[in-house]
């Protein structure tokens, strides 16, 4: 499942996410795109009763085995819209297993300048806090306006190949986790507990 994009009319991070999802599909995954602009999620309120679109978002996320996350880098980190969507996943804390336990995540950021890695670092910390596993391959895309055309076309074939490779790796690792309970790039397989 792809989560990302931005609230902008033209989004390089959404264009990147779509290409990565193509790779996941060629890797055998059934894919779904959750475009932040289309989701129109309200601001996260911890004590509030979640509206219907938030409940649907959380249910779809919980059912997924693998994720591709893509955010523009704003002010050295992920966008507010991306962080808000991920904050709503806090509602998965009472599920068994909780949050995104042992789910696989691929990370993409797009930056106007040359420092897209800061947003990827933030997403990696978020994935860990939700008990997910980020694949070792990450894609911070610098100077995104030069890489993506206004219609979302990727001008740089090398970046397109890397995005598709990331999608395939997420599909492969998610399949391994689903069938074996671990991925071959893990140092130690996770310890399964009865309480999740």
Secondary structure, 3 states (H helix, E strand, C coil): CEEEECCCCCCHHHHHHHHHHHHHHHCCCCCCEEEHHHHCCCCCCCCCCCCHHHHHHHHHHHHCCEEEEEEEEECCEECHHHHHHHHHHHHHHHCCCCCCCCCEEEEEEECCCCCCHHHHHHHHHHHHHCCCEEEEEEEEECCHHHHECCCCCECCHHHHHHHHHHHHHHHHHHHHHHHHCCCCCCCCCCCCCCCC
